[in-house]
Amino acid sequence: MRTRCSKADRLQSDDPSSLPRCRRAHYHSQASDGEILMRTVELPGTGVVTSALGFGCAGLFGLPRKADRRAVLETAFDAGIRHFDVAPMYGLGLAEAELAPILRRHRDETTVTTKFGIDPTFLGRIAGRTQGPARAIMGKYPRLRRELKDAGRGPGSGWVGRLLYASGGFDSTIAERSLRRSLHALGTDYVDIFVLHDPTADLIGAPEIVEYLNEQRSSGRIRCWGITGDGVEFSGGAEVIAESAPLIQTRQDVFDAVPGPADESAKARIIFGVIERALPILQSYFHQFPEERVRWSTRLGLDLQDESCLPTLLLREALRRNPCGPVLFGSTRSDRIVAAADLASEDLPMPTGENTEMLEELAAAVRQTQPGLHRD
């Protein structure tokens, strides 16, 4: 019998006390009406405890109206999400200030990640002040909208990205300047997680940066620091930073390898991009091989004709895969945010069960048709 993903059965979790430190999930007490609230996770070695699902603010400015963006953030908080991921480049310099009202009202309940190393250019900041009307116009031109969405990855994403964003480098002076600006924009006197934003292999001065970040952690201006990047691994100077960092934040989906036990015991980990690449790849695979959709529906006990099924499956697997920190999810649609939060409230088993093994088999089958899926 196949189930509809919108009515997915709740899963039974392993006993948290029997798991390694970074695999232990912490739970809020149940509400008086018995409702299961958002699961929480502890980032090992940091003292930071937050919701298993985090809200990524990178796409928030897809909504032209400020009132709509604020409503989305309020929906995320009301749904139980307590971790918010932001950066100076998001919203062309405006996203941190957009998050500030939530932090002012709920600072003790929320955690926030911000970053340093990529900022909007002068032209980008000017564009940021007029992006409401501009985005309304872009709604009529899908190709332009796609180009600007791709440019949102930063200065390495084509000519539009270079016009709107720049990397000033990574050293203690730049980090301090960025931290001061972020604290002011967020309206807080500390950030929970402060990370290098997509550093390249030619980064130099790693010991100086590490020393500065550890000093800020000791002073209480940051609770934890780390490094983030689009790949699953770092190289060169960025690798040196990653080896010292208490936290790694990387793009990861079902087609990427899961970190081994040695990594899990030492590093806090935040993952993002769990649906963005994997969903269209799986949709294309099942469109090309419709008999495989039928076969995998039967094997997984799910109705893969249901359009909500694959996103649900991918997000659930990411939540299972990453017990060492939150999984980031972003949307401008309140119904999808609530659905994702409901999924993160389930008691999920560790990634050793039959369903996980079958999903790995599915990923392997797709790789055979698309050999270039490995991500460095």
SERO-4910 file (N, C-alpha, C, O; in steps of 0.05 Angstrom, whole numbers):
BEGIN
 pado doro    nc1    nc2    nc3   cac1   cac2   cac3    cc1    cc2    cc3    oc1    oc2    oc3
  Met    A     17    -24      0      0      0      0     17     25      0     37     27     15
  Arg    A     11     44    -17     27     68    -19     13     91     -3    -11     93     -3
  Thr    A     29    107     10     18    129     26     23    155     11     42    158     -5
  Arg    A      5    174     16      8    201      5     27    216     23     24    215     47
  Cys    A     46    231     11     67    244     28     55    266     44     67    273     65
  Ser    A     33    278     36     22    299     52     10    289     78      5    304     97
  Lys    A      6    262     80     -3    249    104     17    229    113     10    206    121
  Ala    A     42    236    113     64    217    119     61    207    148     56    222    166
  Asp    A     66    181    151     65    169    178     88    180    195    110    185    184
  Arg    A     83    184    220    105    192    238    123    168    243    114    146    244
  Leu    A    149    174    246    169    153    248    178    151    277    177    171    292
  Gln    A    187    128    285    197    124    312    226    129    314    241    119    297
  Ser    A    235    145    334    264    151    336    278    130    353    265    116    370
  Asp    A    304    128    350    320    112    367    322    125    394    316    149    397
  Asp    A    329    110    415    332    122    442    356    141    441    379    132    437
  Pro    A    352    167    446    375    186    444    398    180    463    421    186    456
  Ser    A    392    167    486    414    162    505    433    141    494    455    138    505
  Ser    A    425    126    474    442    105    463    459    114    440    474     98    429
  Leu    A    457    139    433    471    149    409    496    165    417    497    176    439
  Pro    A    516    167    398    539    184    403    529    213    407    507    220    399
  Arg    A    546    229    420    539    256    428    526    271    405    504    283    409
  Cys    A    538    271    381    527    288    361    503    277    348    490    290    331
  Arg    A    495    253    355    471    241    344    447    244    363    425    236    357
  Arg    A    452    256    386    430    259    405    411    282    397    421    305    393
  Ala    A    386    276    394    366    297    389    354    305    416    348    288    433
  His    A    350    331    420    337    341    444    309    349    436    304    358    413
  Tyr    A    291    346    454    263    352    448    251    372    467    256    371    491
  His    A    236    392    457    220    409    474    199    391    487    191    371    476
  Ser    A    190    399    511    168    385    523    143    388    506    140    408    492
  Gln    A    125    369    508    101    371    492     83    393    502     83    400    526
  Ala    A     68    405    484     49    426    492     26    413    508     23    388    508
  Ser    A     10    429    521    -11    419    538    -31    402    523    -44    384    535
  Asp    A    -35    408    497    -54    392    482    -41    367    469    -54    353    453
  Gly    A    -16    361    477     -3    337    467     11    341    440     23    321    430
  Glu    A     10    364    428     22    369    402     53    366    404     65    376    423
  Ile    A     65    352    385     94    350    384    106    375    373    100    384    351
  Leu    A    124    387    389    136    412    380    162    406    365    170    383    363
  Met    A    174    427    354    198    424    338    221    410    353    227    417    376
  Arg    A    232    389    341    256    377    352    279    397    353    280    415    336
  Thr    A    297    393    371    321    410    372    346    392    370    345    368    376
  Val    A    368    404    362    393    390    360    415    407    374    413    432    375
  Glu    A    435    393    384    458    407    396    481    405    377    488    384    367
  Leu    A    493    428    371    517    429    354    541    422    372    548    437    390
  Pro    A    553    398    367    573    388    386    597    407    389    607    418    370
  Gly    A    605    410    414    628    426    421    624    456    421    643    471    424
  Thr    A    599    464    418    593    493    416    575    504    438    576    528    444
  Gly    A    560    486    450    540    495    470    515    507    457    497    516    471
  Val    A    513    507    431    490    518    417    469    496    412    475    475    401
  Val    A    445    501    422    422    483    418    401    499    402    394    521    410
  Thr    A    391    487    381    372    502    365    353    482    351    356    458    355
  Ser    A    335    492    335    315    475    322    328    458    300    348    466    288
  Ala    A    317    434    296    328    416    276    326    428    248    341    421    230
  Leu    A    306    445    244    302    458    218    309    488    221    299    501    240
  Gly    A    325    498    203    332    526    203    319    540    179    314    527    159
  Phe    A    315    566    181    304    581    158    326    596    144    339    613    156
  Gly    A    330    591    119    349    605    102    337    629     90    317    628     76
  Cys    A    349    653     95    338    678     86    348    687     58    341    709     50
  Ala    A    363    670     45    375    679     19    354    686     -2    358    704    -17
  Gly    A    332    672     -2    311    677    -22    288    694    -13    269    697    -27
  Leu    A    291    705     11    269    720     23    260    744      6    236    750      5
  Phe    A    280    756     -7    273    780    -23    261    774    -50    259    791    -68
  Gly    A    254    748    -54    237    742    -77    210    754    -74    194    756    -93
  Leu    A    203    762    -49    178    776    -44    184    806    -45    200    816    -29
  Pro    A    171    821    -63    177    850    -66    168    866    -41    181    886    -35
  Arg    A    147    858    -27    136    875     -6    147    867     21    148    844     28
  Lys    A    155    887     36    167    883     63    147    869     81    155    852     97
  Ala    A    122    876     80    102    864     97    100    834     92     96    818    110
  Asp    A    102    826     66    101    797     60    126    783     70    124    760     80
  Arg    A    149    796     68    174    783     78    172    779    109    179    759    119
  Arg    A    162    800    122    159    798    151    139    776    159    143    761    178
  Ala    A    118    773    143     98    752    149    110    724    146    104    706    162
  Val    A    128    721    126    141    695    123    159    689    147    159    666    157
  Leu    A    175    708    156    192    704    180    175    698    204    182    680    220
  Glu    A    153    711    207    135    706    230    123    678    228    120    664    248
  Thr    A    116    669    204    106    642    200    127    622    208    120    602    221
  Ala    A    152    626    200    173    607    207    176    605    237    178    583    248
  Phe    A    176    628    251    179    627    280    154    614    293    158    597    311
  Asp    A    131    621    284    106    609    296    105    579    291     93    564    307
  Ala    A    118    569    269    118    541    263    138    525    280    139    501    279
  Gly    A    154    540    295    174    526    313    202    529    304    220    519    318
  Ile    A    208    541    281    235    545    272    249    566    289    238    588    293
  Arg    A    272    559    299    286    577    318    314    585    308    328    601    321
  His    A    322    574    285    348    582    274    344    596    248    329    587    230
  Phe    A    358    619    244    355    635    220    383    640    209    402    647    223
  Asp    A    385    636    182    411    638    168    410    662    150    392    664    133
  Val    A    429    681    153    429    706    138    457    713    132    476    700    141
  Ala    A    461    734    115    488    743    108    486    772     98    465    780     89
  Pro    A    508    787    100    507    815     90    500    817     61    488    837     53
  Met    A    506    797     45    499    798     16    470    793     10    460    800    -11
  Tyr    A    455    779     29    428    772     23    410    797     22    414    816     38
  Gly    A    392    797      3    375    820      0    390    845     -8    381    867     -3
  Leu    A    414    840    -21    431    863    -29    436    882     -6    434    906     -9
  Gly    A    442    870     17    450    885     41    428    891     60    432    904     80
  Leu    A    403    882     55    380    889     72    370    867     89    353    872    106
  Ala    A    378    842     84    365    819     97    370    819    127    352    811    142
  Glu    A    394    826    136    399    825    165    380    844    180    369    836    201
  Ala    A    376    868    170    358    887    183    329    876    182    313    882    200
  Glu    A    322    861    162    295    850    159    290    829    181    268    826    190
  Leu    A    311    816    190    309    795    211    309    808    239    300    795    258
  Ala    A    318    832    242    322    845    268    297    845    285    299    839    309
  Pro    A    273    851    275    249    851    292    244    824    306    236    824    329
  Ile    A    248    802    292    245    776    304    264    772    327    257    763    348
  Leu    A    289    780    322    310    776    343    304    794    367    308    786    390
  Arg    A    295    818    362    290    836    385    268    825    404    270    828    428
  Arg    A    248    812    392    227    801    409    232    774    420    221    766    441
  His    A    250    759    407    254    731    415    284    723    417    291    700    411
  Arg    A    301    741    425    330    736    424    338    711    439    354    696    429
  Asp    A    327    707    463    335    684    479    325    658    467    335    636    474
  Glu    A    305    659    450    294    634    438    306    627    411    302    605    402
  Thr    A    320    646    399    329    642    371    359    641    370    373    651    387
  Thr    A    369    628    349    397    628    341    399    639    313    381    636    297
  Val    A    421    652    307    425    664    281    453    660    271    473    662    286
  Thr    A    455    653    246    481    651    232    483    676    213    465    682    199
  Thr    A    506    690    215    512    709    194    541    704    185    555    688    196
  Lys    A    549    718    164    574    711    150    591    736    144    582    758    148
  Phe    A    615    731    135    632    753    126    649    744    102    655    720    100
  Gly    A    656    763     85    673    757     63    661    765     36    676    769     16
  Ile    A    635    766     34    621    775      9    601    797     17    585    793     35
  Asp    A    603    819      2    585    841      7    573    851    -19    585    846    -40
  Pro    A    551    865    -18    541    878    -43    560    900    -51    572    914    -34
  Thr    A    564    904    -77    579    927    -87    563    952    -83    540    952    -75
  Phe    A    575    975    -90    561   1000    -89    536    999   -106    514   1008    -99
  Leu    A    539    988   -131    517    985   -149    496    966   -137    472    971   -139
  Gly    A    506    945   -124    487    926   -112    470    938    -90    447    933    -87
  Arg    A    483    955    -73    468    969    -51    447    988    -63    425    991    -52
  Ile    A    454   1002    -84    434   1019    -97    411   1002   -108    388   1010   -104
  Ala    A    418    980   -120    397    962   -130    380    952   -107    355    948   -110
  Gly    A    392    947    -84    377    937    -61    355    956    -52    334    947    -43
  Arg    A    360    982    -55    340   1001    -46    316   1003    -65    295   1014    -57
  Thr    A    320    993    -89    298    995   -108    288    967   -117    274    964   -137
  Gln    A    296    946   -102    290    919   -111    261    911   -109    253    893   -123
  Gly    A    245    925    -92    217    919    -91    203    923   -118    193    903   -129
  Pro    A    204    947   -129    192    951   -156    206    934   -178    194    924   -196
  Ala    A    233    931   -175    248    916   -195    239    887   -196    236    876   -217
  Arg    A    234    875   -172    226    847   -172    197    844   -182    191    824   -194
  Ala    A    181    864   -178    154    863   -189    155    862   -219    140    848   -232
  Ile    A    173    878   -231    177    879   -260    188    852   -270    180    842   -291
  Met    A    207    841   -254    220    816   -263    201    793   -265    205    774   -279
  Gly    A    178    795   -249    158    774   -251    148    770   -279    137    748   -285
  Lys    A    150    790   -296    141    788   -323    162    777   -343    156    771   -366
  Tyr    A    187    774   -333    209    766   -350    224    742   -337    243    747   -323
  Pro    A    214    718   -341    225    694   -327    256    691   -332    270    683   -313
  Arg    A    265    696   -356    294    692   -361    311    711   -345    331    703   -333
  Leu    A    303    736   -343    318    755   -327    316    747   -297    336    750   -283
  Arg    A    293    738   -289    290    729   -261    309    706   -255    322    705   -233
  Arg    A    312    687   -274    330    665   -269    359    674   -268    375    664   -251
  Glu    A    367    693   -285    394    703   -285    401    717   -258    423    714   -247
  Leu    A    382    732   -248    387    746   -223    387    726   -200    402    730   -180
  Lys    A    371    705   -202    372    685   -181    399    671   -180    410    667   -159
  Asp    A    409    664   -204    436    652   -205    457    672   -195    476    663   -181
  Ala    A    454    697   -200    473    717   -191    474    719   -161    494    728   -149
  Gly    A    452    711   -148    451    712   -119    471    694   -105    475    695    -81
  Arg    A    485    676   -120    505    659   -108    531    675   -102    548    665    -88
  Gly    A    534    699   -114    557    715   -107    573    723   -131    565    719   -154
  Pro    A    597    735   -127    613    746   -149    623    725   -168    632    732   -190
  Gly    A    622    700   -161    632    679   -180    610    668   -198    615    648   -211
  Ser    A    587    681   -198    565    670   -213    558    687   -238    535    694   -241
  Gly    A    578    693   -254    572    707   -279    575    737   -276    581    748   -255
  Trp    A    570    751   -299    574    780   -299    555    795   -282    562    815   -270
  Val    A    530    785   -279    511    798   -261    520    796   -232    519    815   -217
  Gly    A    530    772   -225    541    768   -198    564    787   -192    566    797   -170
  Arg    A    581    791   -211    604    809   -207    596    838   -205    609    854   -191
  Leu    A    574    845   -218    564    873   -215    552    878   -188    554    900   -177
  Leu    A    539    858   -177    524    862   -152    539    855   -127    533    866   -105
  Tyr    A    559    837   -129    573    828   -104    603    828   -108    613    826   -131
  Ala    A    617    831    -86    647    830    -87    657    817    -61    644    819    -40
  Ser    A    679    803    -64    692    792    -40    716    809    -33    734    813    -49
  Gly    A    715    820     -9    737    837      1    760    821     13    779    833     22
  Gly    A    758    795     12    779    779     24    772    770     53    750    776     63
  Phe    A    791    756     65    786    745     91    810    750    109    831    737    107
  Asp    A    807    769    127    827    773    148    813    785    172    789    790    171
  Ser    A    828    789    194    815    798    219    803    826    216    783    831    229
  Thr    A    815    843    201    804    870    198    777    870    183    758    882    192
  Ile    A    776    855    162    751    852    147    730    838    164    707    846    165
  Ala    A    738    817    179    719    803    196    708    821    218    684    821    223
  Glu    A    725    838    230    716    856    251    697    877    240    676    883    252
  Arg    A    703    888    217    686    908    205    659    896    199    638    908    204
  Ser    A    659    872    188    634    858    181    618    851    205    593    854    206
  Leu    A    631    842    226    617    834    251    604    858    263    581    856    272
  Arg    A    618    881    264    605    906    275    580    913    260    560    920    272
  Arg    A    582    913    233    559    920    217    536    901    221    513    909    223
  Ser    A    542    875    223    521    855    226    508    858    253    483    856    255
  Leu    A    523    862    274    511    865    301    492    889    301    470    888    312
  His    A    500    911    288    483    934    286    458    929    270    436    936    278
  Ala    A    461    916    247    438    911    230    418    892    243    394    895    240
  Leu    A    429    872    257    412    852    270    400    862    296    381    850    306
  Gly    A    411    883    306    400    894    331    406    877    355    390    874    373
  Thr    A    430    865    356    438    847    378    467    852    385    481    864    370
  Asp    A    475    843    409    502    847    417    519    821    414    543    821    421
  Tyr    A    507    800    402    523    776    396    509    761    374    485    764    370
  Val    A    524    746    359    513    727    340    520    699    349    541    695    360
  Asp    A    503    680    343    508    653    352    529    639    335    546    625    345
  Ile    A    528    644    309    547    630    290    556    651    270    540    664    257
  Phe    A    582    653    267    595    673    249    613    657    231    633    645    240
  Val    A    608    657    204    623    640    186    636    655    163    625    675    154
  Leu    A    658    644    154    671    654    129    653    646    106    644    623    104
  His    A    647    665     88    628    660     67    642    653     41    653    671     27
  Asp    A    642    627     34    653    618      9    682    626      4    688    638    -17
  Pro    A    701    621     23    729    628     18    740    610     -4    731    587     -7
  Thr    A    760    620    -18    772    605    -40    798    591    -31    808    596     -9
  Ala    A    808    574    -48    832    559    -41    857    576    -37    875    569    -23
  Asp    A    857    600    -49    881    618    -47    880    636    -22    896    654    -19
  Leu    A    862    630     -4    861    645     21    887    643     36    899    621     38
  Ile    A    897    666     46    922    666     62    916    678     90    895    690     94
  Gly    A    934    674    108    931    685    135    912    670    152    899    681    170
  Ala    A    909    644    148    890    628    163    895    629    194    876    632    208
  Pro    A    920    627    204    924    629    233    914    655    245    902    654    267
  Glu    A    918    677    231    908    703    241    877    703    243    866    713    263
  Ile    A    864    692    223    835    692    223    825    674    246    806    681    260
  Val    A    837    651    248    828    632    270    832    645    297    815    643    314
  Glu    A    855    658    301    860    671    327    839    693    333    828    694    355
  Tyr    A    833    709    312    813    730    316    786    718    323    773    727    342
  Leu    A    777    698    309    751    686    314    749    673    341    728    674    355
  Asn    A    770    660    349    770    648    376    769    670    398    757    666    419
  Glu    A    782    692    393    781    715    412    753    725    414    743    731    436
  Gln    A    739    728    392    711    738    393    693    718    406    674    726    420
  Arg    A    699    692    403    683    672    417    687    674    447    668    672    463
  Ser    A    712    678    455    718    681    484    705    706    496    697    706    519
  Ser    A    703    728    480    692    753    490    662    752    491    650    770    503
  Gly    A    649    733    477    620    731    477    606    745    454    582    745    453
  Arg    A    622    757    436    609    770    413    599    749    393    580    755    378
  Ile    A    611    726    392    600    703    377    601    679    395    618    676    412
  Arg    A    583    660    390    582    636    406    597    613    392    607    594    405
  Cys    A    599    615    366    611    594    350    620    606    324    608    625    315
  Trp    A    640    595    311    648    604    285    653    580    266    656    558    275
  Gly    A    653    586    240    657    564    222    662    574    194    671    597    190
  Ile    A    657    557    175    663    562    147    641    550    130    631    529    136
  Thr    A    633    565    109    612    554     91    621    556     62    636    573     55
  Gly    A    611    537     47    618    536     18    598    520      2    582    505     14
  Asp    A    599    523    -24    580    509    -41    587    480    -45    569    464    -51
  Gly    A    612    473    -42    620    445    -45    618    430    -19    611    441      2
  Val    A    624    404    -19    623    388      5    651    387     18    654    377     40
  Glu    A    671    396      4    698    396     14    712    423      8    703    438    -10
  Phe    A    733    429     23    748    454     19    777    447     11    786    424     15
  Ser    A    791    466     -1    818    461    -10    835    485     -4    825    507      1
  Gly    A    862    481     -4    881    503      0    877    517     27    874    503     47
  Gly    A    878    544     26    876    559     51    849    555     65    847    555     89
  Ala    A    828    551     49    801    546     61    801    519     76    787    517     96
  Glu    A    816    500     66    817    474     80    831    477    107    823    464    127
  Val    A    851    494    109    865    499    135    845    511    155    844    502    178
  Ile    A    828    530    145    808    541    163    788    520    171    781    518    195
  Ala    A    779    504    152    759    483    158    769    463    179    753    454    195
  Glu    A    794    457    178    805    438    198    804    449    226    801    434    246
  Ser    A    806    475    229    805    488    256    777    496    264    772    500    288
  Ala    A    759    498    245    733    509    251    716    489    268    716    465    262
  Pro    A    702    499    288    684    482    303    659    474    287    645    455    294
  Leu    A    653    489    265    629    484    250    634    486    220    649    503    211
  Ile    A    621    468    205    622    468    176    594    471    166    575    457    175
  Gln    A    590    489    146    564    492    134    567    487    104    581    502     90
  Thr    A    554    467     93    558    460     65    532    453     51    513    445     64
  Arg    A    533    456     25    511    447      8    512    416      6    534    405      0
  Gln    A    490    403     12    491    373     12    463    363      6    443    372     17
  Asp    A    462    343    -12    436    330    -17    440    300    -19    462    290    -12
  Val    A    420    286    -28    421    257    -27    442    245    -46    449    221    -43
  Phe    A    452    261    -65    472    251    -83    501    255    -72    520    247    -85
  Asp    A    503    268    -49    530    272    -37    535    251    -15    516    240     -3
  Ala    A    560    246    -10    568    227     11    561    238     38    564    262     42
  Val    A    553    221     56    548    229     84    574    230     99    590    211     96
  Pro    A    580    250    115    605    251    131    607    226    149    587    216    159
  Gly    A    632    216    152    636    193    168    635    198    197    633    221    206
  Pro    A    635    177    214    634    180    243    655    197    255    650    211    274
  Ala    A    680    196    243    701    213    254    695    243    252    700    258    270
  Asp    A    683    250    229    675    278    225    653    285    244    653    307    256
  Glu    A    633    267    247    610    273    264    617    278    293    604    295    306
  Ser    A    637    264    303    643    267    331    658    293    337    658    301    360
  Ala    A    669    306    317    685    329    321    673    355    312    679    376    323
  Lys    A    655    354    293    646    378    280    616    382    282    600    363    279
  Ala    A    608    406    288    580    414    283    577    418    254    595    427    240
  Arg    A    553    412    244    549    414    215    521    425    209    501    415    220
  Ile    A    520    445    192    495    455    181    494    449    151    514    454    138
  Ile    A    472    439    141    471    433    113    448    449     99    428    455    112
  Phe    A    452    455     74    432    470     59    431    459     30    448    443     23
  Gly    A    412    468     15    410    459    -13    401    431    -16    408    417    -35
  Val    A    386    420      3    379    392      3    358    385    -18    355    361    -26
  Ile    A    343    405    -28    322    400    -48    329    412    -75    322    401    -96
  Glu    A    343    434    -75    347    451    -98    358    436   -123    346    438   -144
  Arg    A    379    420   -119    390    405   -142    377    378   -145    371    370   -167
  Ala    A    372    365   -123    363    337   -124    335    334   -135    330    315   -150
  Leu    A    317    353   -129    289    350   -138    287    350   -168    275    331   -179
  Pro    A    298    369   -183    294    368   -212    309    344   -225    300    334   -245
  Ile    A    331    335   -212    344    312   -223    326    287   -221    324    271   -239
  Leu    A    314    283   -197    296    260   -193    271    263   -211    262    243   -222
  Gln    A    260    287   -213    237    290   -230    244    283   -259    228    270   -273
  Ser    A    267    292   -268    275    286   -296    279    256   -300    272    245   -320
  Tyr    A    291    243   -279    296    214   -281    270    199   -284    267    181   -300
  Phe    A    250    206   -267    225    191   -268    209    198   -293    193    182   -302
  His    A    213    222   -304    200    229   -329    212    213   -352    198    204   -370
  Gln    A    238    209   -351    252    194   -372    247    165   -370    245    151   -390
  Phe    A    244    155   -345    239    126   -340    214    123   -323    216    117   -299
  Pro    A    190    125   -335    166    124   -319    162     98   -305    149     96   -284
  Glu    A    173     76   -316    171     50   -302    186     50   -276    179     36   -257
  Glu    A    207     67   -274    222     69   -249    206     83   -228    208     77   -204
  Arg    A    189    102   -236    172    116   -216    153     95   -203    149     95   -179
  Val    A    142     78   -220    124     57   -209    139     38   -191    129     31   -169
  Arg    A    163     30   -200    179     11   -183    187     23   -157    185      9   -136
  Trp    A    196     48   -157    205     60   -132    182     69   -114    185     70    -90
  Ser    A    159     74   -126    135     79   -110    129     54    -93    122     56    -70
  Thr    A    130     31   -107    124      6    -93    145      0    -71    138     -8    -49
  Arg    A    171      4    -78    192     -3    -59    191     15    -34    195      6    -12
  Leu    A    186     41    -39    186     60    -17    160     62     -2    157     73     19
  Gly    A    139     50    -15    113     51     -2    100     79     -3     85     86     14
  Leu    A    108     94    -24     99    121    -27     87    125    -55     94    111    -74
  Asp    A     70    145    -58     59    152    -84     76    174    -96     71    197    -91
  Leu    A     95    167   -113    113    186   -125    100    203   -147    112    221   -158
  Gln    A     75    196   -153     59    214   -171     51    239   -156     46    260   -168
  Asp    A     49    238   -130     42    260   -113     65    280   -113     87    273   -105
  Glu    A     61    305   -123     82    324   -127     96    332   -101    118    342   -101
  Ser    A     82    328    -78     95    336    -53    113    314    -42    127    318    -22
  Cys    A    112    291    -55    126    267    -43    156    269    -44    169    264    -24
  Leu    A    167    277    -67    197    278    -69    209    299    -51    228    293    -37
  Pro    A    198    324    -50    209    344    -31    208    334     -2    227    338     13
  Thr    A    186    321      5    183    310     32    204    289     37    217    289     58
  Leu    A    208    271     18    227    250     21    256    261     24    271    252     41
  Leu    A    263    281      8    290    293      9    295    308     35    316    306     46
  Leu    A    275    323     44    279    338     69    280    319     93    296    323    111
  Arg    A    262    299     93    263    280    115    290    266    116    301    262    138
  Glu    A    301    258     93    327    245     93    349    263    102    367    254    117
  Ala    A    348    289     95    368    308    104    367    311    134    388    313    148
  Leu    A    343    312    146    340    314    175    351    290    189    363    292    210
  Arg    A    347    266    176    358    242    188    388    241    186    402    232    204
  Arg    A    399    251    163    428    249    158    444    268    176    467    262    181
  Asn    A    432    289    185    448    310    198    439    314    227    424    333    233
  Pro    A    448    296    245    441    300    273    458    320    287    454    326    311
  Cys    A    479    331    273    498    349    285    492    378    282    508    396    288
  Gly    A    468    385    272    461    413    268    436    415    252    425    395    243
  Pro    A    426    440    247    401    443    232    405    439    202    427    441    191
  Val    A    383    432    190    381    432    161    367    457    152    345    464    163
  Leu    A    378    472    134    366    498    125    345    493    103    349    477     85
  Phe    A    323    507    106    302    506     87    292    534     82    289    550    101
  Gly    A    287    541     57    277    568     51    254    567     32    254    551     13
  Ser    A    234    584     37    212    587     18    198    613     24    200    624     46
  Thr    A    185    624      4    169    648      8    139    641     10    122    658     11
  Arg    A    133    614     11    106    605     14    101    594     43    115    576     51
  Ser    A     82    606     57     77    599     84     69    570     87     76    557    106
  Asp    A     53    560     68     44    532     71     67    512     69     67    492     83
  Arg    A     87    519     53    110    501     51    127    502     76    139    482     85
  Ile    A    129    526     88    144    529    112    132    513    135    145    499    150
  Val    A    105    515    137     91    500    158     94    470    153     98    455    173
  Ala    A     92    461    128     95    432    122    123    422    129    126    400    140
  Ala    A    143    438    123    171    431    130    175    429    160    188    411    170
  Ala    A    163    449    174    165    449    203    151    425    216    161    413    235
  Asp    A    128    417    205    114    393    214    132    369    211    133    351    228
  Leu    A    146    367    188    163    344    183    186    343    203    194    322    213
  Ala    A    197    367    210    219    368    229    210    363    257    226    360    275
  Ser    A    184    362    262    173    356    288    169    326    292    163    317    314
  Glu    A    173    310    271    170    281    273    194    270    288    216    280    286
  Asp    A    190    247    301    211    233    314    224    214    293    213    193    286
  Leu    A    247    223    282    258    209    259    279    188    269    294    194    287
  Pro    A    280    165    256    301    145    262    327    154    251    329    171    233
  Met    A    349    143    262    375    149    251    378    137    223    363    118    216
  Pro    A    397    147    207    398    139    179    411    111    175    431    108    162
  Thr    A    398     91    187    408     63    184    385     45    176    390     21    172
  Gly    A    362     56    172    338     40    167    336     32    138    351     40    121
  Glu    A    315     15    133    311      4    106    305     26     86    315     25     63
  Asn    A    289     46     94    282     67     75    306     83     66    309     90     42
  Thr    A    325     89     85    349    103     78    366     87     58    377     98     39
  Glu    A    369     61     63    384     45     45    372     44     17    386     45     -3
  Met    A    345     44     16    332     44    -10    336     70    -24    340     71    -48
  Leu    A    336     92     -9    340    118    -21    368    121    -32    373    133    -53
  Glu    A    388    109    -18    415    108    -28    417     92    -54    432     99    -72
  Glu    A    401     70    -55    401     54    -80    389     71   -103    398     70   -125
  Leu    A    368     86    -97    356    103   -117    376    124   -127    378    128   -151
  Ala    A    390    136   -109    410    156   -117    432    143   -134    441    155   -154
  Ala    A    439    119   -127    460    105   -143    449     99   -171    464    101   -191
  Ala    A    424     91   -173    412     86   -199    411    111   -217    416    110   -241
  Val    A    405    134   -204    404    159   -219    432    167   -228    436    177   -251
  Arg    A    452    163   -211    480    169   -218    489    154   -243    504    165   -259
  Gln    A    479    130   -247    487    114   -270    478    127   -296    490    124   -317
  Thr    A    456    143   -295    447    157   -318    458    185   -321    457    197   -342
  Gln    A    470    195   -299    482    222   -298    508    221   -283    509    228   -260
  Pro    A    529    212   -296    555    207   -282    567    232   -270    584    230   -252
  Gly    A    559    256   -278    571    280   -268    559    291   -242    564    314   -235
  Leu    A    544    274   -228    530    284   -204    549    288   -180    541    302   -161
  His    A    572    276   -180    591    279   -157    598    309   -155    605    322   -175
  Arg    A    597    319   -130    604    347   -125    629    349   -109    631    336    -88
  Asp    A    648    365   -118    673    368   -104    669    386    -79    688    391    -64
***
